[in-house]
Amino acid sequence: MSTVVVEAPSAVLLPVSSGPGAPGTGVAVIGSVAGYSEWLDQVRSSGRSVGVVPTMGALHAGHRSLIERAAQECDVVAVSIFVNPTQFGDPADLAHYPRTLEADLEVVAAAGGRAVFAPSVAEMYPDGPGGEPGVAAEPRLATRWEGASRPGHFDGVATVVVKLLAAAGPCRAYFGEKDFQQLALVRRVVRDHGLPTEVIGCQTVRDPDGLALSSRNVRLSAGQRRAALALSRALMSGAGLVAGGEDRVAAVQAEMARVLAGQPEVLVDYAAVVYADDLEPAVSCDTVRPLRLIVAATLGPVRLIDNLDPRAGAPLLPVLHLSV
């Protein structure tokens, strides 16, 4: 693939060879915050709408589905690829996070993206990670569930989201529901900081066997990947109870824990029923408020999370992505 590197808004998008299905697509690769802002300002000045898909790269079919939806709903789609160091508490986890820019550019082009914002750490954090005041995430959203296991993680997420969306300007931003707590936090950050962004949550994309797609899945051994199916099975089992009229939160959580316990390799962090809007622990499943079932577990060196709307109909089946 030939890459077009653009640092000024006047640059012309040149054709890029992007493989079958996307002939003649133009992709601009932008490394500076100023260049990214100017490029998108130029897009809007011509009357076109902007969609952005913030990612940390290692793009898979889940990311591709976000880009494709953005391309259906917006005139021009930009994808940011930045492995954000401030949201990693474990230096080893940061070091092992996959970085596959060339392959990612192919995915963006094939899905209908027109630009990739791929800044350096120095570009995003001129004073170094942690060298400047960050954005404090809303405590009730940031300190439980994933936040309890990864202290400071959501402050790092909030900080980079503000930077990325402020640079993008008025746009629609697409995030996957697989990181459901992150999606809730992003909505809150956008509201609290008055960012000109419409946040769009998109359904989780799964492999045909139900495993939620994640860039971390590549680090699972074959045995660990089989064991990881316990997460989606636990969610389906819990959702089945809710669909059958079970209103006791403790009963639903116990059922999810029972399924997870069937795989000794799965070290469970939590299996909970929460309110979807604020992730507060639910007190009953018999409520008009939207609910979410959430699970997290570690398999070997890999932490996995998953979630499900227990009232969405046949559990998981509507959200399988058959073109994976």
Steps between C-alpha positions, in 0.01 A plus 500: 500500500623848418455751780416865449648713777318831543595782738306787344134545409581592143639156422302298250379153591675269256383152394620223727511133412285350774424151382176346373181680581639852524660594169604861460458592866706793624656489846689787660736426790540797734749515784443842657209631705500825303498318168214275612290795617566697183423203276162442665424873502553496124260207467230685693560825314400320181167408658585138576429324829774333705502166680792393718595160639753522785707180534829370633566311179535123451176536310266202468151441364349683796689817413417449135129491584534837677674653199242355263211640703669838520549495123131424452393791718768764433658646188861461616639262763826544689648226720745580777763237585681576823610262773438727796761444774304680773229235511741211564583427862731210412808594291518141371142523372588820314817345357313192374205684352501415125604773259412423137473833319548378143236230540274750674520737203373219278202447730419872508515531122288191438235614751461846347722716718667797332761603760705352782625716785808318631683735737808422705493498879701826495240660275215411734694560824764771434603493867504122508227266628401626841694822450190714469170519691270228375123472493346347811229252406168513685578297817183290507568384146877472535564325830289185487504195273787556255608805696540301821730251330688759295551812717549812291396327178192709440676825582735409215207418275325826585817699435567354156133515398487871575821553300381295201147639482611859559743462209229347281247780554128461420440136410329173575727263695448124484585271790433130551273376777750224581677754724168597657638681804731698275205597278308628803805697613553649152141622493552666838833659400349641181211648699714639782752664265245632253667329206320540165474123464207263454603168653367191320511162674522199269419138577775257596639294215569135574657197344243242387550309827403808703840629618506879498768629267792667675852596398613303805357172368813440291693448825281205603625146448264259325395356836452841656287611209271201545476574872422867423167395349381466860458879510240517223334181624468647848335809356259292293410288800439805717294665227296183469401527866396863459299414190330225697382747764773474763509830683759420768835654415681256729354202313609635161849581625531156660407334172762698308760414765404130478563492124832680535608263778468213254828611341789480751719713273257790533589718800183702559518864605129577492166380361237762573163647408512879470286787377610580147494877535736542796634147574371512856430150639141404424273420792243310292464369147133597511546865404422735214862620506727342237724228640838363399668175594878550529784252550878522524761228538866426447635210296875467531640846425183629333214689660168471315170681548156450352144619552147444380161667504284228661187636333630511145321185386683176420828554691801579279343376178404846365852632539700230323695653211480240228754664268789449744 
